[in-house]
C-alpha cells in the first residue's frame, strides 16, 4: 500500500475576487522511502500541492489518504507527516536548539528527552554545531537544515517540503538535496517542490506541474536511481 | 615536414575522443595509460574509448598537430612512460573548439524548434512531442547525480560538478521552454 495517495484532487484558489484552478484532478502516490520532486514555474500550483499533501490545506474535490486514511478524518500532521516550514517564529525560542525542541515540549515530552531528540535530529542534518546559535542569525542553508531537523524530531514517515533550496547559496544547494536524498534512503519518504529544475537531481521520481496538471511521471521501476556518492 | 603533413594539420580535427583527450592533457600532463583511466572516469556516459590503444592513436594525432608534446626525460627507465603536455597551440585550439560547440548546440536546438513548427496545423502532434520532451527532461533531471561537493576534491571533481550543473541548467531551460511551447500550441488549437 502506498504511504500517501493524492487521488484526483482539484483545488481552486480565490485571489482578489478572481478564481484560478491551482490543481486539476491531480493524482500522485508516494511509497515509503521514495524521494519525489515536483517541478513547476511560479503560480503552477506546486506550493498548493505541498500543503494539500501535508494535510495543511483541504482539496475542493478528491481525497488525500495517508496509510489508507482520509486526511480530513485523521490528523497526522506532525506525526506521520512532517511539513517543513522554514520560518522560525517566537522570541521565546531564541536559539536553534529551542526551535527544534519546542514542538516536542508542546507534546509534553520531558525537557531532557526533548533535548536529546533535538540534538540527534540536528546532528542528522549536520547542524549540531548550530545548536546554541541564534535562530535569527542563520544563513538560508542553515535555516533549511534546522527546519528539516525540527520535523525529524517527530520521526515522520513522510517529509513534505516546499522549495527546499529557494534562497540557498548556489554552492550549498546540493548539500540540502543530498540531505533530503539521505533521509529518503533511511526510509522516510520525501515530497518536495522545486521552482528550479536543478532541484530535481537525486530524486527517485520527477514530475512537472503546469496549468494545474501533473505530468511526466516516471515509473520507479524504469527510472535509474543514481547513488549520490560512490559506495566504498 | 612534408606537404601531406601540412594538409593534415590544416584539416579540422573531428574526433571527439581527440578533443576530449586534449582536455585531459591540458588539465594535467600525463602518460597514455593514466590518461585512459582518467578518460573513463571523466567522460563516463558521455564518450567512450574503444580500447586503451585508442589513447595512443589519439596522442599521436595530437602530437602531429602540435597540440601536445612529449615531456623530455620521461621515456627513460625500465618501463618508459612518455608523458605529454599541451602546447600553447593545443590550448588555443581546444578553447576555439569549445566556443564553436556553443554555436552548434544552439543551432541544433533552433532546428528542432523550427521543425516542430511544421505541426502548427496539427497541434496534437506537436503537443505530444512536447510532452515527450518534458518527460525526457524530467527523467534525465532525476537521474542526474548530485556532484561530490567535498572540499579539496581535484580538478576531475570540479569538471564533474561543472558538467552536472551545466546539464541541470540546460534541462531546466528546456523544461521551461516546454511549458511555453505547450501553452502556445494549445492556444493555437483553441483558436482553430
Interface residues (C-beta under 8 A of the other chain):
Chain A: X37 X39 X41 X171 X174 X175 X177 X178 X181 X196 X197 X198 X200 X201 X202 X203 X204 X205 X206 X207 X208 X210 X211 X215 X216 X218 X223 X224 X225 X226 X227 X228 X229
Chain B: X131 X134 X135 X137 X138 X139 X141 X142 X143 X144 X145 X146 X147 X148 X149 X164 X165 X168 X169 X171 X172 X175 X176 X178 X179 X182 X183
